[in-house]
C-alpha cells in the first residue's frame, strides 16, 4: 500500500489539494497525509522505510542483562 500510494499522495498535495481532500480521496487519515508531507519537506525525498523488526522477547532479554536477580 505505502509504496504505491506515497507518490500519488505527494503529487496530489503538490497539485494544490488540501490534506482533507487528499485523505478522503485515498481513504487515509489526514494526519497520515500530513506526516508524509512533513517527512517529504524534511528529507527532500519520500522515505519508504521497512517496518521495524524487533524480536518479541527482546525486552525480556534486556531485563535479564540489566538485573539478573529479578528473573530468578
C-alpha positions as CSV (number, residue, x, y, z in Angstrom):
1,X,0.0,0.0,0.0
2,X,2.6,2.5,1.1
3,X,5.0,2.1,-1.8
4,X,2.2,2.7,-4.3
5,X,0.3,5.4,-2.5
6,X,3.1,7.7,-1.4
7,X,3.9,9.2,-4.8
8,X,0.3,9.7,-5.5
9,X,-0.4,11.4,-2.2
10,X,2.6,13.7,-2.7
11,X,1.6,14.6,-6.3
12,X,-2.0,15.4,-5.1
13,X,-0.8,17.7,-2.4
14,X,1.8,19.4,-4.6
15,X,-1.0,20.0,-7.2
16,X,-2.8,22.2,-4.7
17,X,-5.3,19.8,-3.0
18,X,-5.7,20.1,0.8
19,X,-4.8,17.4,3.3
20,X,-8.5,16.6,4.0
21,X,-9.3,16.3,0.2
22,X,-6.3,14.0,-0.3
23,X,-7.2,11.9,2.8
24,X,-10.7,11.4,1.5
25,X,-9.5,10.6,-2.0
26,X,-7.1,7.9,-0.8
27,X,-9.1,6.8,2.2
28,X,-6.4,7.5,4.8
29,X,-6.4,9.8,7.8
30,X,-5.5,13.4,7.4
31,X,-2.7,13.0,10.0
32,X,-1.1,10.3,7.7
33,X,-1.1,12.7,4.8
34,X,0.3,15.5,7.0
35,X,3.1,13.2,8.3
36,X,4.0,12.1,4.7
37,X,4.3,15.7,3.6
38,X,6.3,16.7,6.7
39,X,8.8,13.9,6.0
40,X,9.0,15.0,2.4
41,X,9.8,18.5,3.4
42,X,12.4,17.4,6.0
43,X,14.3,14.7,4.0
44,X,13.6,16.2,0.5
45,X,12.6,12.7,-0.6
46,X,9.8,10.2,0.1
47,X,11.2,7.9,2.8
48,X,10.0,4.3,2.2
49,X,11.2,2.5,5.3
50,X,10.5,-1.1,6.1
51,X,8.6,-1.9,9.3
52,X,10.7,-2.1,12.4
53,X,11.7,-5.7,13.1
54,X,12.2,-6.4,16.8
55,X,12.1,-9.8,18.3
56,X,9.2,-10.3,20.8
57,X,11.4,-11.4,23.6
58,X,13.9,-8.6,23.3
59,X,12.6,-6.7,26.4
60,X,12.8,-9.9,28.5
61,X,16.5,-10.3,27.4
62,X,17.2,-6.7,28.2
63,X,15.7,-7.1,31.7
64,X,17.8,-10.2,32.3
65,X,21.1,-8.5,31.4
66,X,20.2,-5.4,33.5
67,X,19.1,-7.2,36.6
68,X,19.7,-10.9,36.6
69,X,18.3,-11.5,40.2
70,X,14.9,-10.1,39.2
71,X,14.0,-13.0,36.9
72,X,15.3,-15.8,39.1
